[in-house]
Amino acid sequence: MRRAFIGSFTAAGGPGVVTAAVDPDSGALRLLGSADGVPDPSYLALAPDGDTLYAVSETTEGTVAAYRVTGGVPRLTGRPVPVGSGPTHLSLFDGHVLTANYGCGSVTAVPLRADGGLAPAPSGRLRHTGSGPHAPRQRGPHAHQVQGDPSGRWVLSVDLGTDSVRVCTLDGGALALHGEFALRPGSGPRHLAFHPGGRYAYVVNELTPAVAVCRWDAVSGTLKPLTETQALPGAPAGDAYPSGIVVSPDGRFVWTATRGADALSVFAVEGEGEALRLVASVPCGGRWPRALAGADGFLYVANERSGDVTWFAVDPRTGIPRRCGSVRVAAASCVVLG
């Protein structure tokens, strides 16, 4: 049985971490259970074996927690580990859980035990420095996402506050800066997704509704911005805040979600991945789409302010999603498919 895992903000009435069954034919979600073991589990990551789920607690204290998800109800295992203020993203890399800590502008690495549990403390921490021209959002660093590259050699952290992407190494649990690569000043980069070919990365900007296409060199560990494509041409400044980004497994399409405008944008990938062309935008099926995920020809959108998760069937020819249904999850913030 395919499953979905949904994060939510408990401070806004969310149920915590939610599990759902996924119908393989219709993409429909059926809620199974939930657990509120940690406050505000806003972002999730699933272990490759599908038995353990990791969640950041997006609070001032900032922790990461592990859940066993072999049954319908997630079960918290061990004690949450402090990582830094306001973590907004996490991923798995080389036997560690990596967290991006928006509040304090840092990235941490927490080792994993053999049973999938968390070590009691991070083994590595990298503090970002710098600022950007957009006041008050860029007065200091705000790490928003951290993930490994397709080659498995590098860790990339996207910083909204410094308009840059940092490339790091993780050696023996220690994070070390390899290089910092600048994006357009004031763009506010939020999340990054790789083309399946591994040579291009797409960075969605939060402070301006656009996607930056970057060339990625896994040999040298360098990122070079090439072009930007508007996600919502003509959208008023300050009314549109992009959030998530997904690349189709075949590399033909890219989708982004934008809060405020409450829209999904569809891009066709041109050439070998070096350019994007805006195809269409459609309603996201709710209000304030904070994250999206894709699998098996469907897109799933976590709509925070309308409190639901909506699923769409994707036209395989055009990439345009068609709304199929939704389930109620208060203050939904993230969807992960397993």
Secondary structure, 3 states (H helix, E strand, C coil): CCEEEEEECHHHCCCCEEEEEECCCCCCEEEEEEECCCCCEEEEEECCCCCEEEEEECCCCCEEEEEECCCCCCEEEEEEEECCCCEEEEEEECCEEEEEECCCCEEEEEEECCCCCECCCCCEEEECCCCCCCCCCCCCCCEEEEEECCCCCCEEEEECCCCEEEEEEEECCEEEEEEEEECCCCCCEEEEEECCCCCEEEEEECCCCEEEEEEEECCCCEEEEEEEEECCCCCCCCCCEEEEEEECCCCCEEEEEEECCCEEEEEEEECCCCEEEEEEEEECCCCCEEEEEEECCEEEEEECCCCEEEEEEECCCCCCEEEEEEEECCCEEEEEEC
